[in-house]
Amino acid sequence: MTLTPSTTTTLIPVTLLTGFLGSGKTTMLNHIMQQPAMADTLVIINEFGEIALDHLLVTHSTENVVKEMGNGCICCTIRGDLAKTLRDLTWRFSRNGKRQFHRVLIETTGLADPAPIIHTLMTDRKIASRYRLDGIVATIDMATGNQTLSTYNEAIKQAAVADCLLLTKADLATPQDRAVLLQRLDEINPAAFRYQVEQGQIEAEKLLDLGLFSPHKKTPDVERWLKEEAYLTVSARTHVYHRHDELNHNHSHAEVHHDHSHDINRHDDHIRAFCFSVDKPITEESYLAWLDLLMAYVGSNILRVKGILNIAGYDHPMVIHGVQHIFHPPVPLPSWPSEDRRSKIVFITRDVERESVE
């Protein structure tokens, strides 16, 4: 199936709701599901969860697993029953031949790595021909978020791949905890939308249409989706942080105050968020060779990639989207969003420096 903006917008949008244990997913989900914007949404929840929804369109499925492949790569997959649930939804929730839902929301468990579900949406032919990933939403507890991010890699990945971060329990967090957490999130995922949520209350519309394509928009909003400026800002800020650390080490007699945000044992000290551009058109051969090389050597450490490419020989730009070693097929855009014809790619990586990617 060749994807185009027109075919993409006809696919059923899927919102993936993730977030660590106790971060407020259930409270928030119950709140948004009572709103008109979610009236035609079918919810898939984990069968081991304790969530109770007063909502007619609810189904259950088991969660994802990680499977080690023979070549040593930790390859993400999901249990067949979740994939089967997605395949069967269109007829299970139909009445008189008409589908009862127009959107799907998948709620993961707190310890879940969101990548397997994303991979399934991208690579399973029967699923990719019916659904599209509309957005990833992650809840983060502001009171315990710093400790969670320092302890669990799953929490880092949830925050890194999200399009939208919902900050919960701010009233239970100290001003210092809040400031440190926001700084860490700037480094982990500078481009994600952020909303502070109290008692789970948020407008459902803020969590919808987070992707590049939307049936409500005539043209894709590339700048909103790519948010290149956010990565440029964090790169400059990170350079200042590193310079500050060098000065501290060179002046050992000075009184230096370190907080938890500079703990060298933090998992997110391994996370890099950056962007780069290529001025000249890229040949299709060189792009494919670069992608193959990148995936072969550091694919599992590429947490998320988004980009717009000027491929030589094509009149229109192509957009790419990848999570770890799985890339969505490139999608052509109807036109360039501006006069700028440079290829632009943003990365969130783990232990992969900008120089290595370039």
N, C-alpha and C positions, 0 to 999 in steps of 0.2 A: 504494500500500500504506500503510494507516494503522498507524503504529507504536504499540504499547502495551507495558507492561512484560512481559506474557506472551509476545507475539510476539517481542520483542527477545531474550529469553533463549533462544528456540529457534533463533536464528540462529547460524551458525558463528562463534565468536570469533576475531579476528585480532589478533595481537601484532606490532607494528612495532618492529623492532630497528634502531636507528640509532646513530651515533657516528662521530667523525672518524677519519681514517686513523691506524692504529697505536694506537688507544685500547683494543684488547683484545676486540673483538667476537668474532673467530673463536675465541679461546681460551675465552671464556665460553660461546659457543654450543655448542662441542664438549662442554663440561662438563655443561651443563644437559640436552643431548639424550640423555645416558646415564641420566637419572633417570626413575623410573617416572611422574612427573607429566607428562612430555612424550612418553610412549610412543605416544600416538595423535595426535601433532602432525605435520602436513605442513609442510615447510620450503621456502620459495621463496628462492633465492639468485641473485645477479647472475651472469650467464654470464661476465663478465670477472673475477670474483673468483677468488682463489686458495684459497678455503675448500675443505676436504675433510671431509665428514661421513661417519662410519660409521653411517649411518642409512638405513633402507629408503625412507622417504617423503621424497624430495628431488626437486625440479624446478627448472629454471632459467628465468630470464626477464631481458630487458634492462631497464636502469634508466630512470629518469624524465628528461624533458627539460623545458626552459622555452620556451614559445612566446609571442612578442609578438603581441598582438592589435591589430586595426586602430585601436582607440580609444586606444592608447597604454598600456593596462593590461598589466602583465606577468602574464599568466594562466598558472596552473600546469596542466599536463596530464601524462599519462604515455603512454608508447608503447603502441600498441594491443595489442602482444603480451603485456604484463603483464596488461592488462585481460582479454584472451582467456584467459590462463593461469588467472586466477581463475574465469572463467565455466566453463572446461572441467574444473576439478579434480574436481567431484562425479562425473563419469562416467569420467574418466581413471583415478581412483584408487578404483574400485569393483570389488567382486568378488561375483558372484552377486546383483547388484542391491543390495548393501549397501555404503555408503560406508566406506572404510577409515580415515578420519581424522575427528577431532572438533574439531580446532583447527588454525589456520594461523599460521605465523610467517614474516614477510617480513623478510629481512635486506637492508638497503640498503648502497650503497657509501659510503665515508667522505666523499666530496664531495657527497653527495646532500642535497637539500632534501626533508624528509619530507612537505611539504604536498601535492605531487601525488598521492601514494598515498592520503593521508587524504581528499582531495577525491574520488578515484575511489570509495572505499568509501562515501562519503556520497551521491554524485550519480548514479552509474551504476545504472540501475534493476535490471538483471539481477544486479548484484553486491550492491547494497543489500538486495535481496530474499532474499539467501542468507547474507550475512556482516554482522557488526557489529565495529566497532573496540573491542577489549577493553582495549588500552593501548599506550602508546608508551614504549619503554625506550631510554635513551641512555647509552652508555659514554663516560666522560670520563677522559682520562689526567691524573693529578694532577701529573706531572712537567712536562708540556708544555702543560697545559690553559690556563694564563694566556696564553701566547704564541698559542695556537691561537684562543682567544676574541678576542684583540686583532687578529688578522689576517684571519680568515675569517667572513663573515656566515653561512655555512652552519652553522658550529659554534654560533653564537649561536642560530640558529633551532632546531637540534637540541635544545639545552638548554632552550629556552623552551617548546617544545610537549610536552616529555616528562612522563609521569606518574610515571616512576621514573628516577633518576639513579644509575648504577653508577660509583663512583669507583675507578679502577684505578691500579696502579703507585705506590701511596703510598710504598713503600719507596725509590723513586727520587727522591722530591720532598723539598725542604728544608722545615723547619717553616714558614718564611715563605711559601713557595709554596703550601703547603697552606692556611694561614690566609687568604691573599689570595683563593685560588680559592673557598673556601667562602663568603667574604663576597660575592664576585661572583655566585655561584650563588644566594645569598639574594636578591639584587636581581633577577636574571634570572627565576628560577622558585622562589619561596619555598615553594610548596605541594607540590612533587614529593617523593615518598619517596626517601630516599638510603641507599645501602648501600656500604660499602667492600669491594672485592672483591680478593682475593689469588689470583694464578695462575688467575683465571677461576672460582674456586669460590664458588658461591652456591646456595641452595636455589631450585629452579625455581618453587616455589609463591609466592615473593615477587614474581615477575614476572607472575603470572597474576591474573585477576579484579581488574584495576585500574580498570575502568570502573564506571559507576553500576549496571548491571544484571548480575546473576550468577545462574545456575541454582541455585547453592548457597545463595542468600539468599532468604528469603521476601519481604522488603521491601527496596527500594533504600536504601543507606546514604548519604543525601544529604550529611550533615555530613562524612563521610570523603572523599567525592568533591569537594565544593566547597572545603573547608578555608578558610573565610572568615577565620579568625583569623590564618592565616599572612600574608595580605595586609595585615591591619590592623597586624600587628607590623612588617612591612617598611616600611609607610608612615610609621610613627612613627620608625623607625630612620633612614630617608632624610631626614626632617625634621631629625633631630639632626645628620646628616652635613652638610647644607647650612648649618645654623647654625654648625657648627664651621668650615667653610670661610670664612664671612663674618667670623668672629672672627679667623681667620688673616690675611685680607686687611686687616682694620682695624688689625692690630698688626704692621706690617711689621718693626718692630725686634726682634720676638721670633724666636727660633730655631724654625723650622718644618721638620719632617721629612715629606716626601711619599714615598709608595711607589707602586708600579705600580697599586694599586687606585684611585688618583685621577688617572690619566692621562686628560686630556681628549680624547685621540684614540682612546680605546677604543671599539670598536663598541658594547659593551653600555652605554655611557653614554647611548645613545639609547633603551634599553629601560626601560619603565615597567611595574610590576606593582601593581595596585590593585583595590579592590572598592568598591562602593557599594550602598546599599539604598534602596528606595522604600516609604514607609509605606503609602500608599493603593493600592487595586487599580488596575491599569493597563488602560485600554481596549484592545481588540484593534487598533482603528484607530490609536491613538497609538503602540503598540508597532511595528506594521508600518511606519508613517511614519518613526519614529525609526531603525529598522533600515535602511530604504531610504536615508535621508539619510546615516547613518553609513557604509554600504558604498560609496555613491557618492563620498564625499569622502576617506575614509581607509581603505577596505576592505583594501587591500593591506598596510597597516601595523597591522592588528589581527591579531596573531600567534595569539592564542587567547582564546576567550570561553567561560565556563561560567556557568550561572545557573539559578535557580529563580524562577518568575514567578507572581504572583497576578494572573491575568487576569480582569477583571470579567465576570461571567456564568458563570464556570466554578466548580464546587464543588471541584475538585482542582487542585493546582499543576501547572504545566507546566515542564519542564526544557529548556534550550537549550544547544547546544554548537556552536561555530564555530571554524574555522581560516582565517585571512585572510578573504577575501570569500565563503567558502562556509559556509553554516549547515545543520546537520542539521535536519530537520523537528522541531518541538517535540513532546515526548513527554509525555503526561499521567502523573502518578504516582497510585497508588491512594489516597494520603492525604498530609496534611502531616506532615513528620517531627517537628514539635513544635508548641507553641501559637503560635509566632512565625509570623505570616502575611505578613511583609514580603517583597517581591521582593528578591532578592540576586543580584548579577552580579559576577563577577570577570573581570578583563582582564589580559592581557599584551600590550603594544603597543610599537611602534617609532615614536618621534617624535610620539606622540599623548598629550597630557596628560589627566589625569583631568577637568579642567575642560571640555575640549573634548567629552568623551564625555557628561558630565552635561548 
